[in-house]
Amino acid sequence: MGPSTPFLILLLLSWSGPLRGQQHHLVEYMERRLAALEERLAQCQDQSSRHAAELRDFKNKMLPLLEVAEKEREALRTEADSISGRVDRLEREVDYLETQNPALPCVEIDEKVPGGPGTKGKGKRNEKYDMLTDCSYTISQVRSMKILKRFGGSAGLWTKDPLGPADKIYVLDGTQNDTAFVFPRLRDFSLSMAARKASRIRVPFPWVGTGQLVYGGFLYYARRPPGRPGGGKELESTLQLIKFHLANRTVVDSSVFPAEGLIPPYGLTADTYIDLAADEEGLWAIYATQEDDRHLCLAKLDPQTLDTEQQWDTPCPRENAEAAFVICGTLYVVYNTRPASRARVQCSFDASGTLTPDRAALPYFPRRYGAHASLRYNPRERQLYAWDDGYQIVYKLEMRKKEEEV
């Protein structure tokens, strides 16, 4: 050991004192921090225990209430099913009673008397219609309906061309519009964003009402004729028929409809003045005039020239009528109430005279949303395309021979 060794030992001993003091302070600080953490952990544990106890209490209180609510829900469901069953039975009973006690034929007394106020002799008016085809069917019942979707406003028209492509859908929204939507197929129309799949065809003159018709590649519709000097009120009750070529998008023919004082044929559809229809026999027009403001008139049109071939004064009342269609030369008028309820065919008129009123069925339509703004019969499918308060509906029809008993 050298002479410097005692000096080093003294130096180390002098440094050990401050180091021990720093270590002591560090230990005390760590002990305080640990004590604080332990206190917080204890508080968290107490809060967790308290929340768990409250949750158990809440669960114990809610379980009986949930059981009661479930029992009440099941009771309400059972009661609703029972009420629905009773309503269905009542509807079947009403249908049966209506079948056993049919409505009186909608022919007034003065129309039955030869030479009376209801008779008119105007050339080819009210003459028996000679059928062009061997079609001899009439409606037996409206079998079912399919609600496709909701598109557009409360009034409009959707249809297919009975002589054109079987899949193409035509949609004409509104009672005063100039743009038609064309869909390649029914599936495209049923999509949620259907308008994106459609092509648009704009006609040169806006249509009036919901009486338009697509037939043989043409759009037939009524419009207000252009005003002329001195026209006055006569033009207000006159309509012009337009024949529009859908492929070329041009007007190929037009004709003023040969009836004066036109008024809406349907008491519940005030915007339509001429309702065009197509069946196995061709093109028809349903209308009414001020001359007899209580009943509907029927006309057979030439689809090539728009000439009126024959006209008939029908016994079908305008009051409470909402729409009509033609099948095998027979006019079927659909009636409803205001507010809308369940629609029914209550009057039919066979232009050929084959189907007598006592042999005609008067079927109800299935329950739906509101009132029919339009009905279009497709003779190829034997279906009705209906516009019901913005909903597009397809009705399937069951047919029978006109000579068969109801």
Secondary structure as UniProt FT lines:
FT   TURN            3..4
FT   HELIX           5..100
FT   HELIX           109..112
FT   TURN            114..115
FT   TURN            117..118
FT   TURN            123..124
FT   STRAND          137..150
FT   STRAND          156..159
FT   TURN            162..163
FT   STRAND          169..173
FT   STRAND          179..183
FT   HELIX           186..189
FT   TURN            192..193
FT   HELIX           194..197
FT   STRAND          199..202
FT   TURN            209..210
FT   STRAND          213..215
FT   TURN            216..217
FT   STRAND          218..223
FT   TURN            229..230
FT   HELIX           232..237
FT   STRAND          240..245
FT   TURN            246..249
FT   STRAND          250..256
FT   STRAND          262..263
FT   TURN            267..268
FT   TURN            270..271
FT   STRAND          275..279
FT   TURN            280..281
FT   STRAND          282..289
FT   TURN            290..291
FT   STRAND          292..301
FT   TURN            303..305
FT   STRAND          308..317
FT   TURN            319..320
FT   STRAND          321..327
FT   TURN            328..329
FT   STRAND          330..335
FT   STRAND          344..350
FT   TURN            351..352
FT   HELIX           357..359
FT   STRAND          372..378
FT   TURN            379..382
FT   STRAND          383..388
FT   TURN            389..390
FT   STRAND          391..401
FT   TURN            402..403
//
